[in-house]
């Protein structure tokens, strides 16, 4: 490995670890989903405001057409909804601005990461310098045969623990529901008893499945390399473990970066390795607590893969990207798009896909909301004053 001990903070790479495992063939789809997330947040904002105005209009109609016993109550409720709308409109606009402020850096980071992977695939030594192979060539080399190791999957602990907790909660809920809590269904009613059995069974099976998958996520997974291909276990979905085998000619990039707790040079360094095979991607982590056998297996796989595709270090480039996502992602995208080696079509689409901005949306949203609010207030004043008698229409 490289003698350089530069590293980034572990706390800064939560999203990056997920984005790094998006293969080239899914790069454009992931970029579009990030844009759709921003659009979805704006749509939810729009529909919540429309719902508030619709409720105010219905209450206004009821207040105008009600008899004298319910007249006052409906008008109080109408003006309460109007006050709520006056407060909600600027608050919702502020929330939309903050959502965009959080989503935009994520889009820039993802675009920068895809650019770095493309730089590694095209052999760009500025963004993704090669890593000298300092492993002892006499120890368990690739020429002696296949190399196999079991490693910690990147992001496995969080997903595994989350699935375990959710599965246990579902199992407990299934048992309690069968025993009559929180709804006490009488055993004398056959239809209700059958419903309890069916619902409890569904919750129980789903909980057991989540526990099984969670346990598999927490276990080390197998990565191997031989003279013809590299193979690994895909993320678990159930009882069966799926193996992926990719020929060497289909491998696209092999990168690594280092992360520490505080981002400074110390002994507590995690090494993350990523293999990008266009349609598939796999990443594993070597922690400071890794056993000697695990480190030896990793060195053998790195040496074996290095014979077919050069390992490249993106620590420095990723660190710069984290410090300035918008600027660096633009620079990285321009660099790889102008390179002599053509970018993968899906990666190219992800790099040139424009990000959404909220300025035009918010200005239109505020204008329409203000007009509708003014119309409702004017209608309320006219109808409550009696200038338009009830039953006129």
C-alpha positions as CSV (number, residue, x, y, z in Angstrom):
1,X,0.0,0.0,0.0
2,X,1.0,3.6,-0.3
3,X,3.2,5.2,2.2
4,X,0.9,8.3,2.3
5,X,-1.3,8.2,5.4
6,X,-3.8,10.9,4.5
7,X,-7.3,10.1,5.6
8,X,-10.8,11.5,5.8
9,X,-13.3,11.5,8.6
10,X,-15.5,8.4,9.0
11,X,-18.4,10.6,10.0
12,X,-18.2,12.4,6.6
13,X,-18.6,9.4,4.4
14,X,-22.0,7.9,5.3
15,X,-23.6,8.8,2.0
16,X,-20.4,8.4,0.1
17,X,-20.1,4.7,1.1
18,X,-23.5,4.1,-0.4
19,X,-22.8,6.2,-3.5
20,X,-19.5,4.4,-4.1
21,X,-21.4,1.1,-4.4
22,X,-23.6,2.3,-7.3
23,X,-22.2,0.6,-10.4
24,X,-21.7,2.5,-13.7
25,X,-24.8,1.0,-15.3
26,X,-27.0,2.5,-12.6
27,X,-25.2,5.9,-12.3
28,X,-27.8,7.9,-14.3
29,X,-30.7,6.2,-12.5
30,X,-29.3,7.1,-9.1
31,X,-28.8,10.7,-10.2
32,X,-32.4,11.0,-11.5
33,X,-33.6,9.5,-8.2
34,X,-31.8,12.3,-6.3
35,X,-33.5,14.8,-8.5
36,X,-36.9,13.1,-7.9
37,X,-36.3,13.3,-4.2
38,X,-36.1,17.1,-4.4
39,X,-39.2,17.2,-6.7
40,X,-41.1,14.9,-4.3
41,X,-40.4,17.2,-1.3
42,X,-41.7,20.1,-3.3
43,X,-44.8,18.2,-4.4
44,X,-45.6,17.3,-0.8
45,X,-45.3,21.0,0.1
46,X,-47.6,21.9,-2.8
47,X,-50.3,19.3,-1.9
48,X,-50.2,20.2,1.8
49,X,-51.0,23.8,1.0
50,X,-53.7,22.9,-1.5
51,X,-55.3,20.7,1.2
52,X,-55.3,23.6,3.6
53,X,-56.9,25.9,1.1
54,X,-59.5,23.3,0.2
55,X,-60.4,22.8,3.8
56,X,-60.8,26.5,4.2
57,X,-63.1,26.7,1.2
58,X,-65.3,23.9,2.4
59,X,-65.6,25.5,5.9
60,X,-66.4,28.8,4.2
61,X,-69.2,27.2,2.3
62,X,-70.6,25.5,5.4
63,X,-70.4,28.8,7.4
64,X,-72.2,30.7,4.7
65,X,-75.0,28.2,4.3
66,X,-75.3,27.1,8.0
67,X,-78.2,28.0,10.3
68,X,-77.8,30.4,13.2
69,X,-77.0,27.6,15.7
70,X,-73.8,26.6,13.9
71,X,-73.1,29.9,12.2
72,X,-70.6,31.2,14.7
73,X,-68.7,28.0,15.2
74,X,-68.1,27.5,11.4
75,X,-66.9,31.1,11.0
76,X,-64.5,30.8,14.0
77,X,-63.1,27.6,12.4
78,X,-62.7,29.3,9.0
79,X,-60.7,32.2,10.4
80,X,-58.6,29.8,12.4
81,X,-57.7,27.9,9.2
82,X,-56.9,31.2,7.5
83,X,-54.6,32.2,10.3
84,X,-53.0,28.8,10.0
85,X,-52.5,29.3,6.3
86,X,-50.9,32.7,6.9
87,X,-48.4,31.0,9.2
88,X,-47.9,27.9,7.0
89,X,-47.1,29.6,3.7
90,X,-43.8,31.3,4.8
91,X,-42.9,28.4,7.0
92,X,-43.3,25.9,4.2
93,X,-41.3,28.1,1.8
94,X,-38.5,28.2,4.4
95,X,-38.7,24.4,4.8
96,X,-38.5,23.9,1.1
97,X,-35.4,26.1,0.9
98,X,-33.7,24.1,3.7
99,X,-34.6,20.8,2.0
100,X,-33.0,22.0,-1.2
101,X,-30.0,23.2,0.7
102,X,-29.6,19.7,2.1
103,X,-30.3,17.8,-1.1
104,X,-28.1,19.9,-3.4
105,X,-24.8,19.0,-1.7
106,X,-25.9,15.3,-1.9
107,X,-26.3,15.6,-5.6
108,X,-22.9,17.3,-6.0
109,X,-21.2,14.7,-3.9
110,X,-22.8,11.9,-5.9
111,X,-21.7,13.5,-9.2
112,X,-18.2,14.0,-7.9
113,X,-18.0,10.4,-6.7
114,X,-19.1,9.1,-10.1
115,X,-16.5,11.3,-11.7
116,X,-13.8,9.9,-9.4
117,X,-14.8,6.3,-10.3
118,X,-14.7,7.3,-14.0
119,X,-11.2,8.9,-13.5
120,X,-10.0,5.6,-12.0
121,X,-11.5,3.7,-14.9
122,X,-9.8,6.0,-17.5
123,X,-6.4,6.0,-15.7
124,X,-6.4,9.6,-14.6
125,X,-3.4,9.9,-12.2
126,X,-4.3,13.3,-11.0
127,X,-7.6,12.4,-9.4
128,X,-6.9,8.7,-8.9
129,X,-3.2,8.0,-8.5
130,X,-2.0,4.4,-8.6
131,X,-1.1,2.6,-5.4
132,X,2.3,0.9,-5.4
133,X,2.1,-2.8,-4.6
134,X,4.4,-3.1,-1.5
135,X,3.0,-6.5,-0.6
136,X,5.7,-9.3,-0.3
137,X,5.4,-11.1,-3.6
138,X,6.6,-14.3,-2.0
139,X,3.6,-14.6,0.3
140,X,0.6,-16.4,-1.0
141,X,0.8,-14.7,-4.4
142,X,-1.8,-14.8,-7.1
143,X,0.3,-17.3,-9.2
144,X,-0.3,-19.9,-6.5
145,X,-4.0,-20.1,-7.2
146,X,-7.3,-18.5,-6.2
147,X,-7.3,-16.0,-3.3
148,X,-10.4,-16.0,-1.0
149,X,-11.2,-13.8,2.0
150,X,-14.0,-12.9,4.3
151,X,-14.5,-9.3,5.0
152,X,-16.8,-6.7,6.6
153,X,-19.3,-5.4,4.0
154,X,-19.4,-1.6,3.9
155,X,-22.5,-0.3,5.7
156,X,-23.3,-3.8,7.0
157,X,-23.4,-3.0,10.7
158,X,-26.0,-0.2,10.4
159,X,-28.3,-2.2,8.0
160,X,-27.9,-5.4,10.0
161,X,-28.7,-3.8,13.4
162,X,-31.6,-1.9,11.9
163,X,-33.1,-5.1,10.3
164,X,-32.6,-7.0,13.6
165,X,-34.4,-4.4,15.6
166,X,-37.3,-4.1,13.2
167,X,-37.5,-7.9,13.0
168,X,-37.6,-8.3,16.8
169,X,-40.2,-5.6,17.1
170,X,-42.4,-7.3,14.5
171,X,-42.1,-10.7,16.2
172,X,-43.0,-9.2,19.6
173,X,-46.0,-7.4,18.0
174,X,-47.1,-10.6,16.2
175,X,-47.1,-12.6,19.5
176,X,-48.8,-9.8,21.5
177,X,-51.4,-9.4,18.7
178,X,-52.2,-13.1,18.8
179,X,-52.5,-13.0,22.6
180,X,-55.0,-10.1,22.4
181,X,-53.0,-6.9,22.6
182,X,-53.5,-4.1,21.7
183,X,-56.9,-5.2,20.3
184,X,-58.8,-7.7,22.4
185,X,-60.6,-9.9,19.9
186,X,-62.8,-12.6,21.3
187,X,-61.9,-16.2,20.6
188,X,-65.6,-17.0,20.4
189,X,-65.9,-15.1,17.1
190,X,-64.5,-17.4,14.5
191,X,-64.0,-14.7,11.8
192,X,-62.1,-12.4,14.3
193,X,-60.0,-15.4,15.5
194,X,-59.1,-16.3,11.9
195,X,-58.2,-12.7,11.2
196,X,-55.9,-12.6,14.3
197,X,-54.2,-15.8,13.2
198,X,-53.6,-14.5,9.6
199,X,-52.3,-11.1,10.7
200,X,-50.1,-12.6,13.4
201,X,-48.6,-15.1,11.0
202,X,-47.8,-12.4,8.4
203,X,-46.1,-10.2,11.0
204,X,-44.3,-13.2,12.5
205,X,-43.0,-14.3,9.1
206,X,-41.9,-10.8,8.1
207,X,-40.1,-10.4,11.5
208,X,-38.3,-13.7,11.2
209,X,-37.2,-12.9,7.6
210,X,-35.8,-9.5,8.8
211,X,-33.9,-11.2,11.6
212,X,-32.4,-13.7,9.2
213,X,-31.3,-11.1,6.7
214,X,-30.0,-8.8,9.5
215,X,-27.9,-11.6,10.9
216,X,-26.5,-12.3,7.4
217,X,-25.6,-8.6,7.0
218,X,-23.6,-8.7,10.2
219,X,-21.6,-11.7,9.1
220,X,-18.5,-11.3,7.0
221,X,-19.0,-12.0,3.3
222,X,-16.8,-13.8,0.9
223,X,-14.7,-12.2,-1.9
224,X,-12.4,-14.2,-4.1
225,X,-10.2,-13.8,-7.2
226,X,-8.7,-16.3,-9.5
227,X,-7.0,-16.3,-12.9
228,X,-10.3,-15.8,-14.9
229,X,-12.6,-13.7,-12.7
230,X,-13.4,-12.1,-9.4
231,X,-16.4,-13.2,-7.4
232,X,-18.3,-12.2,-4.2
233,X,-21.5,-12.7,-2.3
234,X,-24.2,-10.2,-3.1
235,X,-26.1,-8.5,-0.2
236,X,-28.5,-11.1,1.4
237,X,-32.2,-11.2,0.7
238,X,-33.2,-14.3,2.4
239,X,-31.9,-17.8,3.1
240,X,-29.9,-18.3,-0.1
241,X,-26.6,-16.5,-0.6
242,X,-26.2,-15.2,-4.1
243,X,-22.8,-15.3,-5.8
244,X,-21.7,-12.9,-8.5
245,X,-18.8,-13.8,-10.8
246,X,-17.3,-11.2,-13.1
247,X,-14.6,-11.9,-15.8
248,X,-11.5,-9.7,-15.6
249,X,-12.3,-8.0,-18.9
250,X,-15.5,-6.7,-17.5
251,X,-13.9,-5.0,-14.5
252,X,-13.9,-1.2,-14.7
253,X,-12.1,0.2,-11.6
254,X,-10.4,-0.8,-8.4
255,X,-10.1,2.0,-5.8
256,X,-9.4,2.5,-2.2
257,X,-9.5,5.3,0.4
258,X,-8.7,5.7,4.1
259,X,-10.9,7.0,6.9
260,X,-10.1,7.8,10.5
261,X,-12.3,9.0,13.4
262,X,-11.0,12.6,13.3
263,X,-9.5,12.7,9.7
264,X,-5.9,13.0,11.1
265,X,-3.0,10.7,10.8
266,X,-3.1,8.0,13.5
267,X,-3.2,4.3,13.9
268,X,-7.0,4.0,13.8
269,X,-7.3,3.8,10.0
270,X,-10.1,2.0,8.1
271,X,-9.2,1.0,4.6
272,X,-12.2,0.8,2.2
273,X,-11.7,-1.1,-1.1
274,X,-14.2,-0.9,-4.0
275,X,-14.4,-3.0,-7.2
276,X,-16.6,-1.6,-10.0
277,X,-17.7,-4.1,-12.6
278,X,-20.1,-1.8,-14.6
279,X,-23.2,-3.9,-13.7
280,X,-22.1,-4.7,-10.2
281,X,-20.0,-3.1,-7.5
282,X,-18.7,-4.4,-4.2
283,X,-16.9,-2.7,-1.3
284,X,-15.4,-4.0,1.8
285,X,-13.6,-2.6,4.8
286,X,-10.4,-3.5,6.6
287,X,-10.6,-2.1,10.2
288,X,-7.7,-1.6,12.7
289,X,-9.2,-4.6,14.6
290,X,-9.0,-6.9,11.5
291,X,-7.3,-10.2,12.2
292,X,-3.9,-11.2,10.7
293,X,-5.6,-13.8,8.5
294,X,-8.1,-11.2,7.3
295,X,-5.3,-8.8,6.4
296,X,-3.3,-11.5,4.7
297,X,-6.3,-12.5,2.6
298,X,-6.9,-8.8,1.7
299,X,-3.3,-8.4,0.6
300,X,-3.6,-11.5,-1.6
301,X,-6.8,-10.3,-3.3
302,X,-5.3,-6.8,-3.8
303,X,-2.2,-8.3,-5.4
304,X,-4.3,-10.7,-7.5
305,X,-6.6,-7.9,-8.7
306,X,-3.6,-5.6,-9.3
307,X,-2.4,-8.1,-12.0
308,X,-5.5,-7.3,-14.0
309,X,-6.6,-3.8,-13.0
310,X,-4.5,-1.2,-11.1
311,X,-5.5,-0.2,-7.6
312,X,-6.0,3.6,-7.4
313,X,-6.2,5.8,-4.3
314,X,-9.0,8.4,-4.2
315,X,-8.5,9.6,-0.6
316,X,-7.1,13.0,-1.5
317,X,-9.7,13.7,-4.2
318,X,-12.5,12.5,-2.0
319,X,-11.3,14.7,0.8
320,X,-11.3,17.7,-1.5
321,X,-14.8,16.8,-2.7
322,X,-16.2,16.7,0.8
323,X,-14.7,20.1,1.6
324,X,-16.2,21.8,-1.5
325,X,-18.8,19.6,-3.2
326,X,-20.2,22.0,-5.8
327,X,-16.8,23.3,-7.0
328,X,-15.0,19.9,-7.0
329,X,-17.8,17.9,-8.5
330,X,-17.9,20.4,-11.4
331,X,-14.1,20.2,-11.8
332,X,-14.0,16.4,-11.7
333,X,-16.8,16.1,-14.2
334,X,-15.1,18.4,-16.6
335,X,-11.9,16.5,-16.3
336,X,-13.3,13.1,-17.0
337,X,-15.6,14.3,-19.7
338,X,-12.8,16.0,-21.6
339,X,-10.5,13.0,-21.2
340,X,-9.4,10.9,-24.3
341,X,-11.0,7.8,-22.8
342,X,-14.8,8.0,-23.3
343,X,-16.9,7.9,-20.2
344,X,-19.5,5.1,-19.7
345,X,-22.8,6.3,-21.2
346,X,-24.7,6.1,-17.9
347,X,-21.9,7.9,-16.0
348,X,-21.9,10.6,-18.7
349,X,-25.6,11.1,-18.2
350,X,-25.1,11.4,-14.5
351,X,-22.3,13.9,-14.9
352,X,-24.2,16.2,-17.3
353,X,-27.6,15.9,-15.6
354,X,-28.4,19.5,-14.3
355,X,-29.4,19.9,-10.7
356,X,-32.8,21.3,-9.8
357,X,-33.0,24.7,-8.3
358,X,-35.9,25.9,-6.1
359,X,-35.9,29.7,-6.8
360,X,-38.4,29.6,-9.7
361,X,-40.6,27.0,-7.9
362,X,-40.7,29.0,-4.7
363,X,-41.5,32.3,-6.4
364,X,-44.4,30.7,-8.3
365,X,-45.6,28.9,-5.2
366,X,-45.6,32.0,-3.1
367,X,-47.4,34.0,-5.7
368,X,-50.2,31.5,-6.2
369,X,-50.5,30.9,-2.5
370,X,-50.8,34.6,-1.8
371,X,-53.5,35.1,-4.5
372,X,-55.6,32.2,-3.2
373,X,-55.2,33.4,0.3
374,X,-56.3,36.9,-0.6
375,X,-59.3,35.5,-2.5
376,X,-60.4,33.4,0.5
377,X,-60.0,36.3,2.9
378,X,-62.1,38.6,0.6
379,X,-64.7,35.9,0.2
380,X,-64.9,35.4,3.9
381,X,-65.3,39.1,4.6
382,X,-68.1,39.5,2.0
383,X,-70.0,36.4,3.0
384,X,-69.8,37.0,6.8
385,X,-70.9,40.6,6.4
386,X,-74.1,39.5,4.7
387,X,-73.4,41.3,1.4
388,X,-74.1,38.1,-0.4
389,X,-77.1,36.4,1.3
390,X,-77.1,32.7,2.0
391,X,-78.7,30.7,-0.8
392,X,-78.0,33.3,-3.5
393,X,-76.3,30.6,-5.6
